[in-house]
């Protein structure tokens, strides 16, 4: 007997209403909806409403979320945001980091997020406080949301003595992914070499903040592509921002996009932060300052969308709902067709799962039952209206309440 049967659900990429059965945390029944139902302890009548895989937030900073109340001034450039946040970090405590992180996690869960990749700052300023807190929260929340933790040297590695050792220690503690930010180090090539070596030694995936500017000559992505191929890390490397590529001449940008796809590098566009901080030096024909999403998609790269920051110096906005950021991307990348809306939803679910190396995400037999039921019968409206989440399941267990039933 099934634990739960979701009856008559509308699922993207299926032409019929579907019945989805869950048992022991996995999808064990998937069939065209019929009047005769299999036996289940609980039957939920979706009545044609949209069912998606759990939403995924692939790039967020929990440890520096909700800092607006601590700021005495505003940041209007990337350098200012880095400097201001660095100053604020001097006052971070483990309890402060924990409470702000929990605030984001609770919001994300309420929106149907079932997986998060979080960048955790590791440096001599904050030490390992953030990593200690997030490792604790990873265990505390494991039944409601899965956290991947990226050990992240925001202040650079070579300009902050001791950071390399802290990165290694954090990996020993249990960090899942090695992060990098070559543009914030005086030795960007040495930075790349060090983090690729760490990833190789600890057998970890990599996730970079890279080429975050409108400067067409800032192209560390080329060095990342070559090292990805050299180390045999195809499919295990992700890059966030990559906005400089949008200022590169088209033919050169097209070739770089082809190389990114060939190396299996996942691109995480972060439009809220990118729009807010980029394009400020242009006096006319102001650049959008975002990742060239359509070009990358056309060349076969896996492109997904992330929130990045929530109400801090880098981005004084954010709710924790991935669909808000996906809708913003739809505007700025001019992705307004029905097919585009389907692509954007895939970016927040199955494509994001691919980038995070999650093997069993999606509505298919034997996959983990991470699911979200929306209060709409129109798939496109999931993006356009971000409707109420009627039911959210993590590993087959409902993490919110609903009155639906049959």
C-alpha positions as CSV (number, residue, x, y, z in Angstrom):
1,X,0.0,0.0,0.0
2,X,1.2,3.5,-0.9
3,X,1.8,6.0,1.8
4,X,0.5,8.9,-0.3
5,X,-1.2,9.1,-3.7
6,X,-1.5,12.4,-5.5
7,X,-4.4,12.1,-7.9
8,X,-4.8,14.0,-11.2
9,X,-1.8,16.2,-11.0
10,X,-0.6,18.4,-13.9
11,X,3.1,17.7,-14.4
12,X,5.4,19.6,-16.8
13,X,6.5,17.5,-19.8
14,X,3.5,15.1,-19.4
15,X,0.6,15.3,-21.8
16,X,-2.0,13.8,-19.4
17,X,-3.0,14.3,-15.8
18,X,-1.0,11.9,-13.7
19,X,-1.3,9.9,-10.5
20,X,1.9,9.9,-8.4
21,X,2.3,7.4,-5.6
22,X,4.8,7.7,-2.8
23,X,6.1,4.9,-0.5
24,X,9.0,5.0,1.9
25,X,10.2,8.4,0.7
26,X,10.3,7.5,-3.0
27,X,8.0,7.7,-6.0
28,X,6.9,4.1,-6.6
29,X,3.8,4.7,-8.7
30,X,3.5,6.9,-11.8
31,X,0.6,6.5,-14.2
32,X,-1.9,8.3,-16.3
33,X,-4.7,9.4,-13.9
34,X,-7.6,6.8,-13.7
35,X,-10.8,6.6,-11.8
36,X,-9.8,3.4,-10.2
37,X,-7.0,4.3,-7.7
38,X,-4.4,2.1,-6.1
39,X,-4.6,1.7,-2.4
40,X,-3.0,4.4,-0.3
41,X,-3.0,5.5,3.3
42,X,-3.6,9.1,2.1
43,X,-5.1,10.2,-1.2
44,X,-4.8,13.8,-2.2
45,X,-6.9,15.1,-5.1
46,X,-4.8,17.6,-7.0
47,X,-7.8,18.2,-9.4
48,X,-5.5,19.2,-12.2
49,X,-3.2,21.5,-10.2
50,X,0.5,21.7,-11.0
51,X,2.9,19.4,-9.3
52,X,6.6,20.1,-9.6
53,X,9.7,18.5,-8.2
54,X,11.0,20.3,-5.1
55,X,12.4,23.7,-5.9
56,X,16.2,24.0,-5.6
57,X,18.1,27.1,-4.5
58,X,21.6,26.5,-6.0
59,X,23.5,29.6,-4.9
60,X,22.8,31.4,-1.6
61,X,24.7,33.0,1.3
62,X,22.9,32.2,4.5
63,X,25.7,33.4,6.8
64,X,25.4,37.0,5.5
65,X,21.6,37.2,4.9
66,X,19.5,39.9,6.6
67,X,22.3,42.4,7.4
68,X,20.4,45.6,6.4
69,X,19.6,46.4,10.0
70,X,23.3,46.2,10.9
71,X,24.5,48.5,8.2
72,X,25.3,52.2,8.8
73,X,25.8,52.9,5.1
74,X,24.7,51.5,1.8
75,X,26.8,49.8,-0.9
76,X,26.5,50.8,-4.5
77,X,29.5,48.9,-6.0
78,X,30.9,45.4,-5.7
79,X,34.0,46.6,-3.9
80,X,31.9,48.6,-1.4
81,X,29.7,45.5,-0.8
82,X,32.8,43.3,-0.1
83,X,34.3,46.0,2.2
84,X,31.2,46.6,4.1
85,X,30.4,43.0,4.6
86,X,34.0,42.3,5.7
87,X,33.6,45.0,8.3
88,X,30.3,43.6,9.5
89,X,31.7,40.1,9.7
90,X,34.0,41.2,12.5
91,X,31.0,41.4,14.8
92,X,29.4,38.0,13.7
93,X,28.7,35.5,16.4
94,X,27.6,31.9,16.0
95,X,24.2,32.7,17.4
96,X,23.8,35.7,15.1
97,X,24.7,33.6,12.1
98,X,22.4,30.8,13.2
99,X,19.4,33.0,13.7
100,X,19.7,34.8,10.4
101,X,20.3,31.5,8.6
102,X,17.3,29.9,10.2
103,X,15.1,32.8,9.1
104,X,16.1,32.1,5.5
105,X,15.7,28.3,5.8
106,X,12.2,28.6,7.2
107,X,11.2,30.9,4.4
108,X,12.7,28.7,1.7
109,X,11.0,25.6,3.1
110,X,7.6,27.4,3.1
111,X,8.1,28.2,-0.6
112,X,8.8,24.5,-1.5
113,X,12.6,24.5,-1.6
114,X,13.8,21.1,-0.8
115,X,17.6,21.5,-1.6
116,X,20.0,24.4,-1.1
117,X,23.6,25.0,-2.0
118,X,25.0,27.5,0.5
119,X,28.3,29.4,0.3
120,X,29.9,29.6,3.8
121,X,32.6,32.2,4.3
122,X,35.8,30.9,5.7
123,X,38.6,33.4,6.5
124,X,40.6,34.8,9.4
125,X,37.9,37.4,10.0
126,X,35.1,35.0,10.8
127,X,37.2,31.9,11.2
128,X,35.1,28.7,11.0
129,X,32.1,30.1,12.9
130,X,29.8,30.0,9.8
131,X,30.9,26.5,8.8
132,X,30.3,25.2,12.4
133,X,26.8,26.7,12.5
134,X,25.8,25.5,9.0
135,X,27.0,22.0,9.6
136,X,24.8,22.0,12.7
137,X,21.8,23.3,10.8
138,X,22.4,20.8,8.0
139,X,21.8,18.0,10.5
140,X,19.0,19.9,12.3
141,X,17.0,20.4,9.1
142,X,17.9,17.2,7.3
143,X,14.3,15.9,7.3
144,X,12.9,19.1,5.8
145,X,15.6,20.4,3.4
146,X,19.0,19.1,2.2
147,X,22.0,21.5,2.5
148,X,25.1,21.4,0.4
149,X,27.9,23.6,2.0
150,X,30.5,25.3,-0.1
151,X,33.6,26.4,1.7
152,X,34.1,29.9,0.3
153,X,37.1,32.3,0.6
154,X,35.2,35.6,0.0
155,X,38.1,37.7,1.1
156,X,40.5,36.0,-1.2
157,X,43.1,33.4,-0.3
158,X,46.5,35.1,-0.8
159,X,45.5,38.5,0.6
160,X,44.1,36.8,3.8
161,X,46.9,34.8,5.3
162,X,45.7,31.6,6.8
163,X,42.6,31.2,4.5
164,X,44.1,28.2,2.7
165,X,44.5,26.3,5.9
166,X,41.0,27.2,7.0
167,X,39.6,25.9,3.7
168,X,41.3,22.6,4.2
169,X,40.1,22.4,7.8
170,X,36.5,23.1,6.7
171,X,36.7,20.2,4.2
172,X,37.9,17.9,6.9
173,X,35.0,19.1,9.1
174,X,32.5,18.1,6.3
175,X,32.1,20.9,3.7
176,X,30.6,19.4,0.5
177,X,32.1,21.7,-2.2
178,X,35.2,23.8,-2.7
179,X,34.5,27.4,-3.6
180,X,36.6,30.1,-5.2
181,X,36.5,33.8,-6.1
182,X,39.5,34.6,-8.3
183,X,38.5,38.2,-9.0
184,X,39.0,39.1,-5.3
185,X,42.6,37.9,-5.1
186,X,45.8,39.6,-6.3
187,X,46.9,36.2,-7.7
188,X,43.8,34.8,-9.5
189,X,45.8,32.0,-11.2
190,X,47.3,30.9,-8.0
191,X,43.8,31.0,-6.5
192,X,42.4,28.7,-9.2
193,X,45.4,26.3,-8.9
194,X,44.9,26.0,-5.1
195,X,41.2,25.4,-5.1
196,X,41.4,22.9,-8.0
197,X,44.1,21.0,-6.1
198,X,41.9,21.0,-2.9
199,X,39.0,19.6,-4.9
200,X,41.2,17.0,-6.5
201,X,42.7,15.9,-3.1
202,X,39.3,15.8,-1.3
203,X,37.3,14.5,-4.3
204,X,34.9,17.4,-4.2
205,X,33.0,19.5,-6.7
206,X,33.9,23.1,-7.3
207,X,31.7,26.2,-7.3
208,X,33.2,29.6,-8.3
209,X,32.1,33.2,-8.2
210,X,33.7,34.4,-11.4
211,X,33.9,37.3,-13.9
212,X,31.5,39.5,-12.0
213,X,31.8,42.7,-14.0
214,X,31.1,44.4,-17.3
215,X,34.8,44.1,-18.3
216,X,35.1,41.9,-21.4
217,X,38.8,41.2,-20.5
218,X,37.9,39.6,-17.2
219,X,37.6,36.0,-18.4
220,X,38.8,33.7,-15.7
221,X,36.2,31.3,-17.1
222,X,38.8,30.3,-19.8
223,X,41.2,29.2,-17.1
224,X,38.4,27.3,-15.3
225,X,37.5,25.5,-18.5
226,X,41.0,24.4,-19.1
227,X,41.5,23.2,-15.6
228,X,38.2,21.4,-15.5
229,X,39.3,19.4,-18.5
230,X,42.8,18.8,-17.2
231,X,41.5,17.5,-13.8
232,X,38.8,15.4,-15.5
233,X,36.1,17.3,-13.5
234,X,33.5,17.6,-16.3
235,X,30.0,18.0,-14.8
236,X,31.4,18.8,-11.3
237,X,32.2,22.5,-11.7
238,X,29.8,25.4,-11.4
239,X,30.3,29.1,-11.9
240,X,28.1,32.0,-10.6
241,X,27.7,35.5,-12.1
242,X,29.8,35.1,-15.3
243,X,28.5,38.6,-16.3
244,X,31.7,39.8,-18.1
245,X,30.8,37.3,-20.9
246,X,27.9,39.5,-21.7
247,X,30.3,42.3,-22.8
248,X,32.5,40.1,-25.0
249,X,32.1,40.4,-28.8
250,X,29.5,37.9,-30.0
251,X,31.7,35.4,-31.9
252,X,34.3,35.2,-29.1
253,X,31.5,34.8,-26.5
254,X,29.9,32.1,-28.6
255,X,33.1,30.1,-28.6
256,X,33.6,30.5,-24.9
257,X,30.0,29.3,-24.4
258,X,30.7,26.2,-26.6
259,X,33.8,25.5,-24.4
260,X,31.7,25.8,-21.2
261,X,29.2,23.3,-22.6
262,X,32.0,21.0,-23.7
263,X,33.5,21.0,-20.2
264,X,30.1,20.4,-18.6
265,X,30.4,23.5,-16.5
266,X,27.1,24.6,-14.9
267,X,26.3,28.3,-15.1
268,X,24.4,29.9,-12.2
269,X,23.0,33.3,-13.2
270,X,22.3,35.6,-10.2
271,X,20.2,38.4,-11.7
272,X,19.1,40.2,-8.5
273,X,22.7,40.9,-7.5
274,X,24.1,41.2,-11.0
275,X,21.5,43.9,-12.0
276,X,21.9,45.8,-8.8
277,X,25.7,46.1,-8.8
278,X,26.6,45.9,-12.5
279,X,26.2,48.5,-15.3
280,X,26.9,51.5,-13.0
281,X,29.7,52.9,-15.1
282,X,27.8,53.2,-18.4
283,X,26.4,56.6,-19.2
284,X,24.4,55.5,-22.2
285,X,23.4,52.2,-23.7
286,X,23.6,50.9,-20.1
287,X,24.4,47.2,-20.0
288,X,22.0,44.8,-18.3
289,X,24.9,43.4,-16.3
290,X,23.6,39.8,-16.4
291,X,24.8,36.5,-17.6
292,X,24.2,36.0,-21.4
293,X,21.7,33.2,-20.6
294,X,20.2,32.7,-24.1
295,X,23.6,32.4,-25.8
296,X,24.7,29.8,-23.2
297,X,21.5,27.9,-23.6
298,X,21.8,27.9,-27.4
299,X,25.3,26.4,-27.1
300,X,24.2,23.6,-24.9
301,X,25.3,24.8,-21.4
302,X,23.3,23.9,-18.3
303,X,22.1,27.3,-17.1
304,X,20.2,27.7,-13.8
305,X,19.1,30.7,-11.7
306,X,19.9,31.5,-8.0
307,X,19.0,34.0,-5.4
308,X,22.6,34.7,-4.2
309,X,21.9,37.2,-1.4
310,X,19.0,38.2,0.8
311,X,18.8,41.8,2.1
312,X,22.5,42.5,2.6
313,X,25.1,44.9,1.1
314,X,25.3,42.9,-2.1
315,X,21.5,42.8,-2.7
316,X,19.1,44.8,-0.5
317,X,16.2,42.6,-1.8
318,X,15.1,39.0,-1.7
319,X,12.4,36.8,-0.2
320,X,13.8,33.3,-0.4
321,X,11.4,32.2,-3.2
322,X,13.4,30.9,-6.2
323,X,10.4,31.7,-8.4
324,X,10.8,35.4,-7.7
325,X,14.3,35.4,-9.1
326,X,13.3,33.2,-12.0
327,X,10.6,35.7,-12.9
328,X,13.1,38.5,-12.7
329,X,15.4,36.6,-15.1
330,X,12.4,36.2,-17.5
331,X,12.2,39.9,-17.7
332,X,15.9,40.8,-18.1
333,X,16.7,37.9,-20.4
334,X,13.6,38.5,-22.4
335,X,12.4,34.9,-21.8
336,X,8.6,35.4,-22.3
337,X,7.4,32.5,-24.4
338,X,5.6,29.5,-23.1
339,X,8.6,27.4,-23.8
340,X,10.8,29.9,-21.9
341,X,8.5,29.5,-18.9
342,X,9.0,25.8,-19.0
343,X,12.8,26.3,-19.3
344,X,12.8,28.6,-16.3
345,X,10.8,26.1,-14.1
346,X,13.3,23.4,-15.2
347,X,16.1,25.8,-14.1
348,X,14.7,25.9,-10.6
349,X,14.2,22.1,-10.4
350,X,15.7,19.4,-12.6
351,X,18.4,21.5,-14.2
352,X,19.5,22.8,-10.8
353,X,19.6,19.2,-9.5
354,X,22.0,18.3,-12.3
355,X,24.3,21.2,-11.3
356,X,24.3,20.1,-7.7
357,X,25.0,16.5,-8.6
358,X,21.6,15.3,-7.2
359,X,20.9,12.0,-9.0
360,X,17.3,11.3,-8.0
361,X,15.4,14.6,-8.4
362,X,12.4,14.9,-10.6
363,X,9.0,13.2,-11.0
364,X,10.0,9.8,-12.2
365,X,9.8,6.3,-10.8
366,X,12.3,5.5,-8.0
367,X,13.2,9.2,-7.5
368,X,13.1,10.7,-4.1
369,X,9.7,12.2,-3.3
370,X,10.6,15.9,-3.1
371,X,7.4,17.5,-4.4
372,X,5.5,20.7,-4.4
373,X,1.8,21.1,-5.3
374,X,0.8,24.6,-6.5
375,X,-2.7,26.2,-6.3
376,X,-3.0,26.6,-10.1
377,X,-3.9,24.4,-13.0
378,X,-1.8,26.4,-15.4
379,X,1.9,25.5,-15.5
380,X,2.9,29.0,-16.8
381,X,1.1,30.6,-13.9
382,X,3.6,28.9,-11.5
383,X,6.1,31.4,-12.8
384,X,3.9,34.4,-13.5
385,X,1.9,34.4,-10.3
386,X,4.0,32.3,-7.8
387,X,0.8,30.8,-6.4
388,X,0.3,29.3,-3.0
389,X,2.1,26.1,-2.3
390,X,-0.7,23.8,-1.2
391,X,1.5,20.8,-0.2
392,X,5.2,20.3,0.1
393,X,6.9,16.9,0.5
394,X,10.5,16.2,1.6
395,X,11.4,12.5,1.2
396,X,7.7,11.7,1.0
397,X,6.9,13.4,4.3
398,X,4.6,16.5,4.0
399,X,6.3,19.5,5.7
400,X,3.2,21.8,5.5
401,X,-0.5,21.3,6.0
402,X,-3.3,21.1,3.5
403,X,-7.1,20.5,3.5
404,X,-7.0,18.7,0.1
405,X,-8.2,15.2,0.0
406,X,-10.6,12.7,-1.6
